[in-house]
Amino acid sequence: MKLTEAEISILIRGFNCLDDKYEIDTGENLSIWEDPQIMEYESHDEECNIDAPDEFDTITYKTRDLLRYFPLIEKIKSDNISASSRHIRQVIISISEWDIEKSQLFKYHYIDNLLRVNFIANPLLIGLVAVKNGIYDDNYGVTPISFYTAAEIEYIGTERISPEEEIELLKQILYTIAVEKGISIEVGRFFSFDNIIDYEYDSDGEEENVTLTPNDLLSYNKSMDYYVKALGIKDPAIKYLHFYKVIEYFSPIASKKVAYEQLNLRLDTLRVKNRDHKYLESIFEISRNYDNSLRDRELTSTVLVECIDVTELFDLLPSGLQYKISKKLKIQDIDRITSFSKSERDVVAREIGTILYSTRNSIVHAKSNYTPTGNECAEGDLYELNIFMDRLCQCLILWNNRQPSEYKTK
């Protein structure tokens, strides 16, 4: 499809803006596009070069993309994580070079009735903000455009959501990809000398494009950030602590849910039972049980009992822990554990909770100040325990997603 005169004008004005406002030399581009014969042979598939300062190579864009960006570049707004203008916002993504290739990130797309989200290399709006603010230095390998990967949020119509809701939606998408690919992928920020990371890109791959819709996403909550952060941590002890944060995040609401349901059941009997001292004492008992459930030692067990059938994940525990639990609880046949009664499964869950809590304490507290209880996971088994924790955290996030609004955390 050949370019129209109006499109040629947009390109010429855009290149002039790059030259005047961002001091990016575009002389060659202007000489080409100002040629009156250009409409005879150029199309939306043609490529144009941008020579930004301190870039190692010339950045190439399709003409169709420059036609989207150039009307926006005269007035770009920015914060520490993104650049935006009118209907497009580019948000910086933090992901390692290896994980970009592993995840095939650029194959993922999201669309709903308001907007679409694509993942892109060489984000122009972000690059122009970096150029304008001098956020680049080739001595450190920090280039203004090719340094970054971005999620591009583009609105389809005139209706908008807030910037905070945009980031929340993006985190839902990133969590979905992180779970599917087993990688850490987070919202990033503009370069600072405190955190130098060099990104390169490889958008080639054999996988089909993956289009996500609202039905594919779980409701956003802060535990997703802990989970994704854990995926990117190499040290097994630190990774474990980040997974454990997910358990701590859900424990208060799990305890409340139990207390509220018990209280509702008790109140349901008011019409058919006298309000005597035994009845009132039972209300106090619920309150005391709730207070006990909020103690650090009980938090993990409460979550494992109330939010998940943890026996389904039992075979993911390190073999040493499986043996320890089965011996202590006198379980003859581990393979039968998933068919246990509810009360038997609760006993197993509480034992696993004790192990997870003790393991957390052994990592957090200085070894000289910590007295082992015998319930800790062996240091050499932490890698395998983290596989269990990974699946456990996914189950808890799913549990939260299906809760009614009064119990759902954000």
C-alpha positions in Angstrom: 0.0 0.0 0.0 1.5 3.3 -1.1 1.8 6.3 1.1 -0.6 9.2 0.9 0.5 12.9 0.8 -0.8 13.3 4.3 1.3 10.4 5.5 4.4 11.9 3.8 3.7 15.1 5.6 3.6 13.3 9.0 6.9 11.6 8.3 8.6 14.9 7.2 7.3 16.7 10.3 8.4 13.8 12.5 11.9 13.8 11.2 12.1 17.6 11.6 11.0 17.2 15.3 13.7 14.6 15.9 16.2 17.0 14.5 15.0 20.2 16.3 13.8 18.9 19.7 15.9 15.8 20.2 19.0 16.8 18.2 18.9 13.5 16.3 20.4 14.0 12.9 17.8 13.0 10.2 19.2 14.8 7.2 19.3 11.7 5.0 15.7 10.7 5.9 14.5 14.2 5.1 16.2 14.3 1.8 14.5 11.1 0.9 11.0 12.0 2.1 11.0 15.5 0.6 11.5 14.0 -2.8 8.2 14.6 -4.7 8.6 11.2 -6.4 8.6 9.3 -3.1 4.9 8.4 -3.3 5.7 6.4 -6.4 7.6 3.7 -4.7 7.5 3.9 -0.8 5.0 2.0 1.3 4.1 1.2 4.9 6.5 -1.8 4.8 9.6 0.3 4.1 12.2 0.8 6.8 13.6 4.1 8.1 16.8 4.5 10.1 17.1 6.5 13.4 20.7 7.4 14.5 20.3 8.2 18.2 23.4 9.3 20.2 25.6 6.6 21.7 23.6 3.8 20.0 25.9 1.0 18.9 23.9 0.5 15.7 21.4 2.4 13.6 17.8 1.7 14.9 15.4 0.7 12.2 11.6 1.2 12.2 8.9 0.3 9.8 7.3 3.3 8.2 3.9 2.2 9.5 5.2 2.4 13.1 6.7 5.9 12.6 3.3 7.0 11.3 1.9 5.9 14.7 4.7 7.5 16.7 5.6 10.7 15.0 2.3 12.5 15.8 3.0 11.8 19.5 6.7 12.9 19.9 6.3 16.6 20.2 4.7 16.3 23.7 5.9 13.2 25.5 5.1 12.8 29.2 7.3 10.5 31.4 7.8 9.1 34.9 10.5 6.8 36.2 8.9 3.7 34.5 7.3 4.9 31.3 6.8 7.4 28.5 3.5 8.3 27.1 1.7 10.6 24.6 -2.0 10.7 23.9 -3.2 7.2 23.3 0.1 5.3 23.6 2.1 4.5 26.8 5.4 2.6 26.7 6.2 0.9 30.0 9.8 -0.3 30.7 10.1 -4.1 31.3 12.8 -5.7 33.4 13.8 -9.1 32.0 17.2 -10.7 31.5 18.6 -11.2 28.0 18.4 -15.0 28.4 14.8 -14.8 29.6 13.7 -12.7 26.6 14.9 -15.4 24.3 13.5 -18.2 26.5 10.1 -16.6 26.9 9.5 -15.5 23.3 8.1 -12.4 24.9 7.4 -10.6 21.7 5.0 -13.3 20.6 2.6 -12.3 23.4 -0.3 -9.8 22.8 -3.2 -8.7 24.9 -6.4 -7.2 23.7 -9.7 -6.2 25.3 -12.5 -3.7 24.3 -10.4 -0.7 25.4 -6.8 -1.3 24.6 -4.1 -3.6 23.3 -0.7 -4.4 24.8 2.3 -5.5 22.8 5.9 -6.2 23.8 8.5 -4.3 21.8 12.2 -3.8 21.4 13.7 -0.3 20.7 10.7 1.7 22.2 10.9 5.0 20.5 9.0 7.2 23.1 11.1 5.8 25.9 14.3 6.3 23.8 13.4 10.0 23.1 12.9 10.6 26.8 16.3 9.1 27.5 17.9 11.2 24.8 16.2 14.4 26.1 17.3 13.8 29.6 20.8 12.5 28.8 20.1 9.0 30.2 22.7 7.2 28.1 26.4 6.5 28.1 28.0 4.1 25.7 31.0 3.7 28.0 28.7 1.7 30.3 26.8 0.0 27.5 23.7 2.2 28.2 22.1 3.2 25.0 19.0 5.4 24.9 16.8 3.2 22.8 18.1 -0.4 22.3 18.8 -0.6 26.0 15.1 -1.0 26.8 12.3 -3.5 26.3 8.8 -2.2 26.8 5.2 -3.1 27.0 3.3 -0.8 24.6 -0.2 0.1 25.8 -2.3 1.5 22.9 -5.9 2.5 23.3 -8.4 1.5 20.6 -11.0 4.2 21.3 -11.5 7.3 23.4 -12.3 5.6 26.8 -9.4 5.4 29.2 -8.4 3.7 32.5 -6.1 5.4 35.0 -2.3 5.1 34.9 -2.5 3.0 38.1 -5.0 0.6 36.5 -2.8 0.3 33.4 0.2 -0.9 35.6 -2.1 -3.2 37.5 -3.3 -4.8 34.2 0.3 -5.0 32.9 1.3 -6.9 36.1 -1.6 -9.3 35.6 -0.2 -10.0 32.1 3.4 -10.3 33.3 2.3 -12.8 36.0 0.5 -14.9 33.4 3.6 -15.1 31.2 5.9 -15.6 34.2 3.9 -18.7 35.3 3.7 -20.1 31.8 7.4 -19.7 31.1 8.9 -19.9 34.6 10.8 -16.6 34.3 11.0 -13.4 36.2 9.5 -10.5 34.3 8.6 -7.2 36.0 7.9 -3.5 35.4 11.3 -1.8 35.1 12.5 1.7 35.2 14.8 4.2 33.4 18.5 3.5 33.8 20.4 4.6 36.9 24.0 4.0 37.7 22.9 2.0 40.7 21.5 -0.7 38.5 23.3 -1.3 35.2 21.7 -4.1 33.1 22.4 -4.5 29.4 19.6 -5.8 27.3 19.8 -7.3 23.8 16.9 -8.7 21.9 16.0 -11.7 19.7 12.4 -11.6 18.5 12.9 -14.5 16.1 11.3 -17.8 17.2 9.2 -20.7 16.0 6.3 -20.3 18.5 3.0 -18.9 17.3 1.8 -15.6 18.6 0.0 -15.8 21.9 -3.0 -13.5 22.3 -4.2 -12.9 25.8 -7.7 -11.7 26.7 -9.2 -10.6 30.1 -10.4 -14.2 30.7 -6.8 -15.4 30.7 -5.8 -13.0 33.5 -6.1 -13.5 37.3 -7.1 -10.5 39.5 -4.0 -8.5 40.4 -2.7 -8.6 44.0 0.6 -7.8 45.6 1.5 -11.5 46.0 2.0 -11.7 42.2 5.0 -9.3 42.6 6.5 -11.5 45.3 6.1 -14.6 43.2 7.6 -13.1 40.0 10.5 -11.6 42.0 11.2 -15.0 43.4 11.4 -16.6 39.9 14.4 -14.3 39.1 16.4 -15.1 42.3 19.2 -17.6 42.0 20.1 -18.1 45.6 17.7 -20.8 46.9 17.5 -19.3 50.4 16.5 -15.9 49.2 14.2 -17.3 46.6 12.5 -19.3 49.4 11.9 -16.2 51.5 10.2 -14.4 48.6 7.9 -17.4 48.0 7.2 -17.4 51.7 6.0 -13.8 51.5 3.1 -15.0 49.4 2.0 -17.3 52.3 2.3 -14.3 54.7 0.4 -12.1 52.4 -2.7 -14.4 52.4 -2.5 -15.5 56.0 -4.5 -12.7 57.6 -7.4 -13.0 55.2 -7.4 -16.8 55.5 -7.7 -16.4 59.3 -10.5 -13.8 59.0 -12.4 -16.0 56.6 -12.3 -18.9 59.0 -13.4 -16.7 62.0 -16.2 -15.0 60.0 -17.6 -18.3 58.8 -17.6 -19.8 62.3 -19.2 -16.6 63.7 -21.9 -16.6 61.0 -22.7 -20.3 61.8 -23.0 -19.4 65.5 -25.2 -16.4 64.9 -27.5 -18.5 62.6 -28.6 -20.3 65.8 -29.8 -17.2 67.6 -33.4 -17.8 66.7 -33.5 -21.4 67.8 -31.2 -21.3 70.8 -31.2 -19.4 74.1 -28.5 -16.8 74.5 -27.0 -18.3 77.6 -23.5 -18.1 79.1 -22.4 -21.2 77.1 -23.5 -19.5 73.8 -21.7 -16.3 74.7 -18.6 -18.2 75.7 -18.5 -19.9 72.3 -18.3 -16.4 70.7 -15.3 -15.6 72.8 -13.8 -18.9 71.9 -14.0 -18.0 68.2 -12.3 -14.7 68.9 -9.5 -16.4 70.9 -9.0 -19.0 68.1 -8.8 -16.1 65.6 -6.1 -14.3 67.7 -4.1 -17.6 67.9 -4.3 -18.1 64.2 -2.6 -14.7 63.7 0.5 -15.8 65.6 3.6 -16.3 63.4 3.8 -19.9 64.3 0.2 -20.6 63.2 0.0 -18.4 60.1 1.5 -20.9 57.6 -0.6 -23.8 58.9 -3.8 -21.8 58.7 -3.1 -21.0 55.1 -2.3 -24.6 54.2 -5.4 -25.9 55.9 -7.9 -23.3 54.7 -6.7 -22.3 51.2 -5.3 -25.4 49.5 -5.4 -29.2 49.6 -1.6 -29.4 50.1 -1.6 -33.2 50.0 -2.0 -32.9 46.2 1.5 -31.2 46.2 3.0 -33.7 48.7 5.1 -35.5 46.1 6.8 -32.2 45.2 8.4 -32.0 48.6 12.0 -33.1 48.9 12.1 -36.9 49.5 13.8 -36.3 52.9 10.9 -34.2 54.1 8.3 -36.7 52.7 10.0 -39.4 54.8 10.2 -37.3 57.9 6.5 -36.4 57.7 5.3 -39.9 57.0 7.5 -41.3 59.8 6.3 -38.7 62.4 2.6 -39.1 61.4 2.9 -42.9 61.0 1.8 -42.8 57.4 2.2 -46.3 56.0 1.5 -45.6 52.3 2.4 -42.1 50.9 0.6 -42.9 47.7 -2.7 -42.9 49.6 -2.2 -39.5 51.1 -4.5 -37.7 48.7 -7.4 -40.0 49.6 -7.1 -39.1 53.3 -10.1 -37.8 55.2 -10.3 -34.0 55.7 -9.1 -34.2 59.3 -6.1 -36.4 58.3 -5.2 -34.0 55.5 -5.3 -31.1 57.9 -2.8 -32.9 60.2 -0.4 -33.3 57.2 -0.9 -29.7 56.2 -0.1 -28.5 59.7 3.1 -30.6 59.8 4.2 -29.1 56.4 3.3 -25.6 57.8 5.6 -26.3 60.8 8.4 -27.3 58.5 8.0 -24.2 56.2 7.8 -21.9 59.2 10.9 -23.4 60.8 12.8 -23.3 57.5 11.9 -19.6 57.2 13.2 -18.9 60.7 16.5 -20.7 60.1 17.2 -18.5 57.0 16.0 -15.2 58.5 17.8 -15.5 61.9 21.5 -15.4 62.3 22.9 -19.0 62.7 24.6 -18.0 65.9 21.3 -16.8 67.4 19.1 -19.6 66.0 18.5 -23.0 67.7 17.4 -25.7 65.3 14.1 -27.4 66.1 14.6 -30.4 63.9 11.8 -29.3 61.6 13.9 -27.3 59.2 14.5 -28.3 55.6 18.1 -29.3 55.0 20.1 -26.6 53.1 20.9 -29.0 50.3 17.1 -29.6 49.7 16.1 -26.0 49.4 16.3 -26.1 45.6 13.8 -28.9 45.5 11.6 -27.3 48.3 11.4 -24.2 46.1 9.7 -26.3 43.4 7.1 -27.1 45.9 6.8 -23.5 47.0 6.5 -22.3 43.4 3.4 -24.5 42.9 2.0 -23.7 46.4 2.2 -20.0 45.6 0.4 -20.4 42.3 -2.4 -22.3 44.1 -2.8 -19.6 46.7 -3.0 -16.9 44.0 -5.7 -19.0 42.3 -7.5 -19.4 45.6 -7.6 -15.7 46.1 -8.8 -15.1 42.6 -12.0 -17.1 43.2 -12.9 -15.6 46.5 -15.9 -13.3 46.8 -15.0 -9.6 47.0 -15.2 -9.4 50.8 -12.3 -11.9 51.1 -10.3 -11.1 48.0 -7.0 -9.3 48.7 -5.4 -6.7 46.4 
